[in-house]
Amino acid sequence: MKLDSIWVANAIGLTSQLLFSSRIILQWIQSERAKRVLVPTLFWQISLVSSFLMIVYGMLRHDPIILGAQLISYGIYIRNLQLLGEWRKLNGFFRAGAYLFPLATLAWFVTGTSFFSLQNMLNNRIPRGVLVLGAVGQTIFLLRFVYQWLYSERKGESVLPLGFWGVSLVGSALILMYAVLRRPVDIVLILGNVPGLVVYARNVVLLRREIKRLKIEEIENEEVKH
């Protein structure tokens, strides 16, 4: 990768990770205040923009792991906004752009430019073992949203259950290992996943407390009835 394209890639990647971190911190602060896990609409809106930037970053880095995971995540973010009833509230041009932009970018990627191309990605020099580690990490990390999506569809509302945060913790740790082991080292993934590990662990603690509290209340209510 040329020096100028490295700077462009890192700038886009860091911007995306800053947005990803801001949504997690926003969700964390609101959850701490409420003493239970909350999912603000802004969480999904920021996720959508961040994911698009990471799609571009994945192409610039010729990284199939990042690119594949973000394309699927992007669709899940849109679906969560639809479940919240917020998608139709967004500007029609924004919604059309959200659908068309990734497709247009991918078409440009397949065609190829001096910055990025599908051919260069297929010829990447990342060791196979490291690629497998990254693929496993991203698959686990991605499955959290598949799990969350199916859980939300069943509930009829957008929620983040305990399993989501547990899977996030494991997936993020594996992605962090991938970022450190790949060459060149992926500083963007490192900066993005270190803060996430802390928040994921904290949300697991909050949810476990909430579940325990609800069980105690349920038992107390049953005792009152009898």
DRENFIBA-365571 format. One line per field, with one value per atom (N, C-alpha, C): x negated, y negated, z; residue number from 0; atom name; chain. Coordinates in steps of 0.05 Angstrom, whole numbers. Layout:
REM DRENFIBA-365571
px [X, ...]
py [Y, ...]
pz [Z, ...]
resi [NUM, ...]
name [CA, ...]
chain [A, ...]
//
This chain:
REM DRENFIBA-365571
px [-17, 0, -18, -12, -27, -23, -43, -43, -18, -11, 13, 38, 41, 65, 66, 42, 41, 52, 44, 54, 84, 94, 123, 138, 127, 140, 141, 118, 117, 136, 137, 155, 184, 192, 219, 225, 206, 209, 211, 194, 194, 219, 229, 254, 277, 277, 297, 296, 272, 269, 276, 271, 279, 309, 323, 352, 362, 350, 358, 354, 332, 327, 346, 354, 372, 400, 408, 435, 435, 412, 410, 409, 394, 392, 420, 434, 461, 479, 479, 496, 488, 462, 452, 461, 457, 465, 495, 511, 540, 548, 534, 540, 532, 509, 500, 519, 529, 548, 574, 583, 608, 605, 580, 574, 584, 588, 595, 586, 585, 574, 596, 589, 607, 594, 611, 601, 614, 600, 612, 612, 631, 632, 606, 594, 569, 547, 549, 529, 529, 553, 555, 549, 556, 550, 520, 506, 477, 464, 475, 465, 466, 487, 491, 470, 465, 445, 417, 412, 385, 380, 401, 398, 391, 404, 398, 368, 358, 330, 312, 319, 303, 303, 325, 326, 304, 303, 283, 255, 252, 226, 217, 236, 229, 220, 232, 223, 196, 191, 165, 142, 149, 129, 128, 145, 148, 151, 169, 173, 200, 201, 227, 242, 228, 241, 258, 246, 261, 284, 278, 297, 322, 318, 341, 358, 345, 360, 376, 364, 378, 401, 399, 422, 447, 443, 465, 476, 457, 465, 481, 473, 487, 517, 523, 551, 566, 553, 565, 571, 553, 558, 583, 586, 610, 635, 633, 657, 664, 645, 651, 665, 656, 670, 698, 703, 730, 747, 735, 750, 757, 740, 745, 766, 772, 790, 777, 750, 736, 726, 726, 715, 731, 758, 775, 774, 765, 763, 739, 720, 697, 703, 688, 692, 691, 709, 711, 686, 672, 647, 625, 625, 606, 611, 637, 643, 635, 641, 633, 603, 589, 560, 548, 561, 552, 554, 574, 577, 557, 554, 539, 509, 501, 473, 454, 461, 443, 442, 464, 465, 447, 449, 433, 403, 397, 370, 358, 374, 364, 360, 377, 374, 348, 342, 317, 293, 297, 275, 269, 290, 287, 273, 281, 269, 240, 233, 205, 196, 179, 167, 138, 124, 96, 95, 117, 119, 126, 146, 156, 167, 166, 178, 183, 202, 208, 184, 170, 147, 125, 120, 100, 109, 135, 145, 141, 146, 143, 114, 96, 67, 54, 70, 59, 39, 20, -2, 2, 26, 31, 28, 12, 9, 36, 38, 63, 73, 55, 62, 74, 62, 72, 99, 102, 128, 150, 143, 162, 171, 151, 156, 175, 169, 185, 213, 215, 241, 258, 246, 260, 270, 252, 259, 281, 279, 300, 326, 324, 349, 363, 348, 360, 372, 356, 364, 389, 391, 414, 438, 434, 456, 471, 457, 471, 494, 490, 512, 533, 524, 544, 561, 548, 563, 581, 571, 586, 610, 605, 626, 648, 641, 662, 677, 662, 674, 694, 685, 702, 727, 723, 746, 767, 757, 775, 790, 775, 787, 804, 798, 813, 802, 778, 766, 735, 721, 692, 681, 668, 657, 629, 613, 586, 585, 589, 590, 562, 562, 537, 518, 529, 513, 498, 510, 497, 471, 471, 447, 426, 434, 415, 401, 416, 404, 386, 395, 379, 351, 351, 326, 306, 316, 299, 290, 308, 301, 281, 285, 268, 239, 237, 211, 196, 210, 197, 189, 206, 200, 175, 173, 150, 125, 126, 103, 96, 116, 112, 98, 107, 96, 67, 59, 32, 14, 24, 8, 6, 25, 24, 1, -9, -30, -22, -22, -29, -8, -16, 2, 24, 49, 72, 79, 67, 71, 100, 114, 142, 159, 155, 170, 163, 137, 128, 142, 140, 153, 183, 195, 224, 233, 217, 226, 218, 197, 189, 210, 221, 243, 268, 273, 296, 296, 273, 271, 280, 273, 281, 311, 323, 352, 367, 358, 373, 373, 350, 349, 368, 368, 385, 415, 422, 450, 459, 440, 446, 453, 436, 441, 468, 474, 500, 524, 522, 544, 548, 526, 528, 541, 534, 547, 577, 583, 611, 628, 616, 630, 635, 614, 616, 637, 638, 658, 686, 690, 716, 726, 707, 714, 723, 708, 715, 743, 748, 774, 796, 790, 810, 817, 796, 800, 816, 809, 823, 852, 858, 885, 901, 888, 902, 908, 890, 894, 917, 919, 941, 968, 969, 994, 1003, 984, 991, 994]
py [24, 0, -25, -45, -69, -85, -103, -119, -136, -149, -167, -152, -128, -112, -101, -97, -88, -110, -135, -157, -161, -158, -160, -138, -113, -90, -94, -102, -106, -128, -150, -172, -163, -148, -138, -118, -99, -79, -90, -110, -122, -138, -151, -166, -146, -124, -104, -93, -87, -75, -95, -121, -142, -143, -140, -139, -114, -91, -66, -68, -80, -83, -102, -124, -143, -131, -113, -101, -82, -68, -50, -65, -88, -104, -117, -126, -137, -116, -92, -71, -63, -63, -57, -77, -103, -124, -123, -121, -120, -95, -73, -48, -51, -63, -67, -85, -106, -124, -110, -92, -78, -53, -45, -20, 5, 2, 25, 19, 39, 36, 23, 0, -14, -15, -18, -20, -44, -68, -91, -89, -103, -103, -113, -133, -144, -123, -102, -80, -67, -62, -49, -68, -94, -114, -118, -120, -123, -97, -74, -49, -47, -57, -56, -72, -97, -114, -102, -92, -81, -56, -40, -15, -22, -42, -50, -58, -74, -82, -58, -38, -14, 3, 2, 16, 4, -23, -36, -30, -30, -24, 4, 23, 51, 54, 38, 39, 27, 4, -9, 8, 24, 41, 69, 73, 99, 121, 116, 136, 149, 174, 188, 192, 195, 200, 176, 152, 128, 123, 125, 118, 136, 162, 181, 176, 173, 169, 143, 122, 96, 95, 109, 109, 122, 143, 156, 139, 128, 111, 87, 76, 53, 58, 81, 88, 92, 103, 108, 81, 62, 35, 22, 25, 14, 27, 54, 69, 61, 55, 46, 19, 2, -24, -21, -1, 4, 15, 33, 44, 23, 3, -19, -39, -36, -55, -82, -82, -107, -109, -87, -88, -106, -104, -121, -150, -156, -184, -198, -183, -194, -205, -225, -237, -216, -218, -199, -196, -219, -218, -203, -207, -193, -163, -154, -126, -114, -129, -119, -116, -137, -136, -114, -108, -87, -60, -56, -31, -30, -53, -53, -57, -72, -79, -54, -35, -11, 4, 6, 20, 6, -21, -37, -35, -35, -33, -6, 15, 42, 45, 33, 34, 21, -2, -16, 1, 15, 32, 55, 68, 90, 80, 56, 44, 39, 29, 24, -4, -14, -41, -38, -61, -60, -57, -64, -62, -34, -22, 4, 20, 46, 63, 91, 105, 132, 150, 146, 163, 161, 137, 133, 147, 146, 159, 189, 200, 229, 238, 219, 225, 215, 210, 199, 219, 208, 224, 231, 229, 236, 266, 276, 305, 319, 344, 358, 362, 369, 373, 348, 325, 300, 293, 299, 295, 312, 337, 354, 343, 334, 322, 298, 281, 257, 265, 285, 294, 305, 321, 332, 309, 290, 267, 251, 245, 228, 244, 270, 286, 286, 290, 289, 262, 241, 213, 207, 218, 213, 228, 253, 269, 256, 238, 224, 208, 196, 180, 197, 220, 239, 249, 256, 265, 243, 218, 195, 190, 192, 188, 208, 234, 255, 251, 244, 240, 217, 195, 171, 177, 192, 199, 215, 233, 249, 231, 211, 193, 171, 166, 144, 117, 115, 90, 94, 72, 73, 74, 96, 99, 112, 108, 120, 139, 165, 184, 191, 206, 213, 228, 247, 262, 244, 222, 203, 193, 185, 174, 195, 219, 241, 248, 251, 257, 234, 209, 185, 186, 194, 195, 215, 239, 260, 251, 242, 234, 211, 191, 168, 176, 195, 204, 218, 234, 248, 228, 208, 188, 172, 166, 152, 168, 194, 211, 211, 211, 210, 184, 162, 136, 134, 146, 146, 164, 187, 207, 202, 188, 183, 164, 164, 146, 131, 104, 88, 89, 83, 83, 63, 71, 54, 37, 13, -5, -13, -15, -24, -3, 22, 43, 45, 40, 40, 18, -6, -29, -26, -12, -9, 13, 33, 56, 55, 41, 39, 26, 2, -10, 8, 21, 38, 61, 73, 95, 87, 62, 52, 49, 37, 32, 58, 77, 102, 117, 117, 130, 116, 90, 75, 80, 82, 87, 116, 135, 161, 160, 144, 141, 128, 107, 92, 110, 126, 143, 166, 177, 199, 189, 164, 152, 148, 138, 132, 158, 179, 205, 216, 213, 222, 207, 180, 163, 171, 176, 183, 210, 228, 255, 252, 235, 230, 218, 198, 184, 204, 222, 242, 261, 269, 287, 273, 247, 232, 228, 223, 220, 245, 268, 294, 299, 291, 295, 278, 253, 235, 247, 259, 270, 293, 308, 331, 323]
pz [0, 0, 0, -17, -19, 7, 12, 37, 39, 16, 17, 22, 11, 16, 44, 56, 84, 102, 97, 112, 109, 85, 79, 94, 92, 105, 135, 147, 176, 186, 170, 178, 178, 157, 155, 177, 181, 202, 230, 236, 263, 267, 247, 249, 255, 241, 245, 274, 283, 310, 332, 327, 346, 348, 325, 325, 339, 333, 346, 376, 385, 414, 426, 412, 423, 427, 409, 413, 437, 441, 463, 490, 490, 514, 520, 499, 502, 515, 504, 514, 543, 548, 575, 596, 589, 608, 614, 593, 597, 614, 609, 624, 653, 658, 686, 701, 688, 701, 708, 690, 694, 710, 715, 730, 715, 689, 672, 644, 627, 600, 582, 571, 552, 524, 504, 476, 463, 464, 452, 421, 409, 379, 366, 379, 369, 366, 383, 382, 355, 344, 318, 295, 298, 277, 274, 297, 296, 285, 292, 283, 252, 241, 212, 197, 207, 194, 198, 222, 228, 211, 207, 192, 163, 152, 124, 122, 141, 140, 143, 159, 162, 137, 121, 96, 77, 76, 60, 70, 97, 109, 102, 104, 97, 68, 50, 22, 18, 32, 29, 41, 62, 74, 60, 41, 27, 47, 66, 88, 85, 76, 71, 97, 120, 146, 154, 152, 160, 140, 114, 94, 96, 98, 99, 124, 147, 172, 172, 162, 163, 143, 121, 102, 114, 129, 142, 166, 181, 204, 195, 172, 161, 157, 146, 142, 168, 188, 214, 228, 225, 237, 226, 199, 186, 197, 200, 209, 238, 255, 282, 282, 265, 263, 253, 235, 226, 249, 265, 288, 309, 311, 330, 318, 293, 280, 273, 273, 268, 239, 224, 197, 179, 180, 163, 171, 195, 203, 191, 181, 169, 141, 132, 106, 84, 65, 43, 27, 23, 8, 24, 50, 67, 66, 67, 66, 39, 17, -9, -11, -1, -1, 16, 38, 56, 42, 25, 9, -14, -28, -53, -49, -28, -25, -23, -6, -4, -30, -45, -70, -91, -91, -110, -103, -77, -69, -75, -71, -78, -108, -124, -153, -161, -148, -153, -145, -122, -112, -131, -142, -161, -186, -195, -219, -215, -191, -183, -188, -170, -172, -162, -163, -153, -123, -109, -80, -71, -84, -76, -99, -97, -117, -106, -117, -109, -113, -135, -141, -120, -110, -89, -63, -58, -33, -35, -58, -61, -59, -65, -64, -38, -17, 8, 20, 35, 46, 76, 86, 114, 116, 135, 139, 143, 133, 134, 163, 181, 209, 221, 215, 226, 213, 187, 174, 187, 193, 206, 233, 249, 275, 272, 252, 248, 239, 221, 212, 234, 252, 275, 293, 299, 316, 304, 278, 265, 263, 259, 257, 284, 306, 332, 338, 331, 335, 319, 295, 278, 288, 298, 307, 330, 345, 366, 355, 332, 320, 306, 296, 285, 308, 330, 354, 364, 366, 375, 356, 330, 310, 313, 315, 318, 345, 366, 392, 391, 377, 375, 358, 336, 319, 335, 352, 369, 389, 400, 420, 407, 381, 368, 374, 386, 393, 393, 390, 390, 418, 426, 452, 450, 471, 472, 497, 492, 515, 526, 548, 561, 542, 526, 508, 488, 480, 461, 473, 498, 510, 515, 523, 527, 501, 480, 454, 444, 449, 442, 455, 481, 496, 484, 477, 466, 438, 421, 394, 393, 410, 411, 419, 438, 447, 424, 409, 386, 364, 359, 338, 347, 373, 383, 379, 383, 377, 348, 330, 301, 294, 305, 298, 306, 328, 338, 321, 313, 299, 269, 256, 227, 221, 197, 188, 163, 163, 186, 208, 233, 256, 250, 257, 252, 276, 277, 300, 303, 281, 282, 297, 291, 305, 334, 340, 368, 384, 374, 388, 390, 371, 372, 391, 395, 411, 441, 447, 476, 493, 485, 502, 502, 479, 477, 497, 502, 521, 548, 556, 583, 585, 564, 564, 562, 546, 543, 570, 584, 610, 630, 629, 648, 642, 617, 611, 619, 618, 628, 658, 673, 702, 707, 693, 696, 691, 669, 661, 681, 690, 710, 736, 744, 767, 763, 739, 732, 732, 720, 719, 747, 764, 792, 807, 803, 816, 808, 782, 772, 783, 786, 797, 826, 841, 869, 872, 854, 854, 848, 829, 821, 844, 858, 881, 903, 908, 929, 922, 896, 887, 891, 885, 888, 918, 936, 964, 974, 963, 971, 963, 939, 929, 947, 957, 974, 1003]
resi [0, 0, 0, 1, 1, 1, 2, 2, 2, 3, 3, 3, 4, 4, 4, 5, 5, 5, 6, 6, 6, 7, 7, 7, 8, 8, 8, 9, 9, 9, 10, 10, 10, 11, 11, 11, 12, 12, 12, 13, 13, 13, 14, 14, 14, 15, 15, 15, 16, 16, 16, 17, 17, 17, 18, 18, 18, 19, 19, 19, 20, 20, 20, 21, 21, 21, 22, 22, 22, 23, 23, 23, 24, 24, 24, 25, 25, 25, 26, 26, 26, 27, 27, 27, 28, 28, 28, 29, 29, 29, 30, 30, 30, 31, 31, 31, 32, 32, 32, 33, 33, 33, 34, 34, 34, 35, 35, 35, 36, 36, 36, 37, 37, 37, 38, 38, 38, 39, 39, 39, 40, 40, 40, 41, 41, 41, 42, 42, 42, 43, 43, 43, 44, 44, 44, 45, 45, 45, 46, 46, 46, 47, 47, 47, 48, 48, 48, 49, 49, 49, 50, 50, 50, 51, 51, 51, 52, 52, 52, 53, 53, 53, 54, 54, 54, 55, 55, 55, 56, 56, 56, 57, 57, 57, 58, 58, 58, 59, 59, 59, 60, 60, 60, 61, 61, 61, 62, 62, 62, 63, 63, 63, 64, 64, 64, 65, 65, 65, 66, 66, 66, 67, 67, 67, 68, 68, 68, 69, 69, 69, 70, 70, 70, 71, 71, 71, 72, 72, 72, 73, 73, 73, 74, 74, 74, 75, 75, 75, 76, 76, 76, 77, 77, 77, 78, 78, 78, 79, 79, 79, 80, 80, 80, 81, 81, 81, 82, 82, 82, 83, 83, 83, 84, 84, 84, 85, 85, 85, 86, 86, 86, 87, 87, 87, 88, 88, 88, 89, 89, 89, 90, 90, 90, 91, 91, 91, 92, 92, 92, 93, 93, 93, 94, 94, 94, 95, 95, 95, 96, 96, 96, 97, 97, 97, 98, 98, 98, 99, 99, 99, 100, 100, 100, 101, 101, 101, 102, 102, 102, 103, 103, 103, 104, 104, 104, 105, 105, 105, 106, 106, 106, 107, 107, 107, 108, 108, 108, 109, 109, 109, 110, 110, 110, 111, 111, 111, 112, 112, 112, 113, 113, 113, 114, 114, 114, 115, 115, 115, 116, 116, 116, 117, 117, 117, 118, 118, 118, 119, 119, 119, 120, 120, 120, 121, 121, 121, 122, 122, 122, 123, 123, 123, 124, 124, 124, 125, 125, 125, 126, 126, 126, 127, 127, 127, 128, 128, 128, 129, 129, 129, 130, 130, 130, 131, 131, 131, 132, 132, 132, 133, 133, 133, 134, 134, 134, 135, 135, 135, 136, 136, 136, 137, 137, 137, 138, 138, 138, 139, 139, 139, 140, 140, 140, 141, 141, 141, 142, 142, 142, 143, 143, 143, 144, 144, 144, 145, 145, 145, 146, 146, 146, 147, 147, 147, 148, 148, 148, 149, 149, 149, 150, 150, 150, 151, 151, 151, 152, 152, 152, 153, 153, 153, 154, 154, 154, 155, 155, 155, 156, 156, 156, 157, 157, 157, 158, 158, 158, 159, 159, 159, 160, 160, 160, 161, 161, 161, 162, 162, 162, 163, 163, 163, 164, 164, 164, 165, 165, 165, 166, 166, 166, 167, 167, 167, 168, 168, 168, 169, 169, 169, 170, 170, 170, 171, 171, 171, 172, 172, 172, 173, 173, 173, 174, 174, 174, 175, 175, 175, 176, 176, 176, 177, 177, 177, 178, 178, 178, 179, 179, 179, 180, 180, 180, 181, 181, 181, 182, 182, 182, 183, 183, 183, 184, 184, 184, 185, 185, 185, 186, 186, 186, 187, 187, 187, 188, 188, 188, 189, 189, 189, 190, 190, 190, 191, 191, 191, 192, 192, 192, 193, 193, 193, 194, 194, 194, 195, 195, 195, 196, 196, 196, 197, 197, 197, 198, 198, 198, 199, 199, 199, 200, 200, 200, 201, 201, 201, 202, 202, 202, 203, 203, 203, 204, 204, 204, 205, 205, 205, 206, 206, 206, 207, 207, 207, 208, 208, 208, 209, 209, 209, 210, 210, 210, 211, 211, 211, 212, 212, 212, 213, 213, 213, 214, 214, 214, 215, 215, 215, 216, 216, 216, 217, 217, 217, 218, 218, 218, 219, 219, 219, 220, 220, 220, 221, 221, 221, 222, 222, 222, 223, 223, 223, 224, 224, 224, 225, 225, 225]
name [N, CA, C, N, CA, C, N, CA, C, N, CA, C, N, CA, C, N, CA, C, N, CA, C, N, CA, C, N, CA, C, N, CA, C, N, CA, C, N, CA, C, N, CA, C, N, CA, C, N, CA, C, N, CA, C, N, CA, C, N, CA, C, N, CA, C, N, CA, C, N, CA, C, N, CA, C, N, CA, C, N, CA, C, N, CA, C, N, CA, C, N, CA, C, N, CA, C, N, CA, C, N, CA, C, N, CA, C, N, CA, C, N, CA, C, N, CA, C, N, CA, C, N, CA, C, N, CA, C, N, CA, C, N, CA, C, N, CA, C, N, CA, C, N, CA, C, N, CA, C, N, CA, C, N, CA, C, N, CA, C, N, CA, C, N, CA, C, N, CA, C, N, CA, C, N, CA, C, N, CA, C, N, CA, C, N, CA, C, N, CA, C, N, CA, C, N, CA, C, N, CA, C, N, CA, C, N, CA, C, N, CA, C, N, CA, C, N, CA, C, N, CA, C, N, CA, C, N, CA, C, N, CA, C, N, CA, C, N, CA, C, N, CA, C, N, CA, C, N, CA, C, N, CA, C, N, CA, C, N, CA, C, N, CA, C, N, CA, C, N, CA, C, N, CA, C, N, CA, C, N, CA, C, N, CA, C, N, CA, C, N, CA, C, N, CA, C, N, CA, C, N, CA, C, N, CA, C, N, CA, C, N, CA, C, N, CA, C, N, CA, C, N, CA, C, N, CA, C, N, CA, C, N, CA, C, N, CA, C, N, CA, C, N, CA, C, N, CA, C, N, CA, C, N, CA, C, N, CA, C, N, CA, C, N, CA, C, N, CA, C, N, CA, C, N, CA, C, N, CA, C, N, CA, C, N, CA, C, N, CA, C, N, CA, C, N, CA, C, N, CA, C, N, CA, C, N, CA, C, N, CA, C, N, CA, C, N, CA, C, N, CA, C, N, CA, C, N, CA, C, N, CA, C, N, CA, C, N, CA, C, N, CA, C, N, CA, C, N, CA, C, N, CA, C, N, CA, C, N, CA, C, N, CA, C, N, CA, C, N, CA, C, N, CA, C, N, CA, C, N, CA, C, N, CA, C, N, CA, C, N, CA, C, N, CA, C, N, CA, C, N, CA, C, N, CA, C, N, CA, C, N, CA, C, N, CA, C, N, CA, C, N, CA, C, N, CA, C, N, CA, C, N, CA, C, N, CA, C, N, CA, C, N, CA, C, N, CA, C, N, CA, C, N, CA, C, N, CA, C, N, CA, C, N, CA, C, N, CA, C, N, CA, C, N, CA, C, N, CA, C, N, CA, C, N, CA, C, N, CA, C, N, CA, C, N, CA, C, N, CA, C, N, CA, C, N, CA, C, N, CA, C, N, CA, C, N, CA, C, N, CA, C, N, CA, C, N, CA, C, N, CA, C, N, CA, C, N, CA, C, N, CA, C, N, CA, C, N, CA, C, N, CA, C, N, CA, C, N, CA, C, N, CA, C, N, CA, C, N, CA, C, N, CA, C, N, CA, C, N, CA, C, N, CA, C, N, CA, C, N, CA, C, N, CA, C, N, CA, C, N, CA, C, N, CA, C, N, CA, C, N, CA, C, N, CA, C, N, CA, C, N, CA, C, N, CA, C, N, CA, C, N, CA, C, N, CA, C, N, CA, C, N, CA, C, N, CA, C, N, CA, C, N, CA, C, N, CA, C, N, CA, C, N, CA, C, N, CA, C, N, CA, C, N, CA, C, N, CA, C, N, CA, C, N, CA, C, N, CA, C]
chain [A, A, A, A, A, A, A, A, A, A, A, A, A, A, A, A, A, A, A, A, A, A, A, A, A, A, A, A, A, A, A, A, A, A, A, A, A, A, A, A, A, A, A, A, A, A, A, A, A, A, A, A, A, A, A, A, A, A, A, A, A, A, A, A, A, A, A, A, A, A, A, A, A, A, A, A, A, A, A, A, A, A, A, A, A, A, A, A, A, A, A, A, A, A, A, A, A, A, A, A, A, A, A, A, A, A, A, A, A, A, A, A, A, A, A, A, A, A, A, A, A, A, A, A, A, A, A, A, A, A, A, A, A, A, A, A, A, A, A, A, A, A, A, A, A, A, A, A, A, A, A, A, A, A, A, A, A, A, A, A, A, A, A, A, A, A, A, A, A, A, A, A, A, A, A, A, A, A, A, A, A, A, A, A, A, A, A, A, A, A, A, A, A, A, A, A, A, A, A, A, A, A, A, A, A, A, A, A, A, A, A, A, A, A, A, A, A, A, A, A, A, A, A, A, A, A, A, A, A, A, A, A, A, A, A, A, A, A, A, A, A, A, A, A, A, A, A, A, A, A, A, A, A, A, A, A, A, A, A, A, A, A, A, A, A, A, A, A, A, A, A, A, A, A, A, A, A, A, A, A, A, A, A, A, A, A, A, A, A, A, A, A, A, A, A, A, A, A, A, A, A, A, A, A, A, A, A, A, A, A, A, A, A, A, A, A, A, A, A, A, A, A, A, A, A, A, A, A, A, A, A, A, A, A, A, A, A, A, A, A, A, A, A, A, A, A, A, A, A, A, A, A, A, A, A, A, A, A, A, A, A, A, A, A, A, A, A, A, A, A, A, A, A, A, A, A, A, A, A, A, A, A, A, A, A, A, A, A, A, A, A, A, A, A, A, A, A, A, A, A, A, A, A, A, A, A, A, A, A, A, A, A, A, A, A, A, A, A, A, A, A, A, A, A, A, A, A, A, A, A, A, A, A, A, A, A, A, A, A, A, A, A, A, A, A, A, A, A, A, A, A, A, A, A, A, A, A, A, A, A, A, A, A, A, A, A, A, A, A, A, A, A, A, A, A, A, A, A, A, A, A, A, A, A, A, A, A, A, A, A, A, A, A, A, A, A, A, A, A, A, A, A, A, A, A, A, A, A, A, A, A, A, A, A, A, A, A, A, A, A, A, A, A, A, A, A, A, A, A, A, A, A, A, A, A, A, A, A, A, A, A, A, A, A, A, A, A, A, A, A, A, A, A, A, A, A, A, A, A, A, A, A, A, A, A, A, A, A, A, A, A, A, A, A, A, A, A, A, A, A, A, A, A, A, A, A, A, A, A, A, A, A, A, A, A, A, A, A, A, A, A, A, A, A, A, A, A, A, A, A, A, A, A, A, A, A, A, A, A, A, A, A, A, A, A, A, A, A, A, A, A, A, A, A, A, A, A, A, A, A, A, A, A, A, A, A, A, A, A, A, A, A, A, A, A, A, A, A, A, A, A, A, A, A, A, A, A, A, A, A, A, A, A, A, A, A, A, A]
//
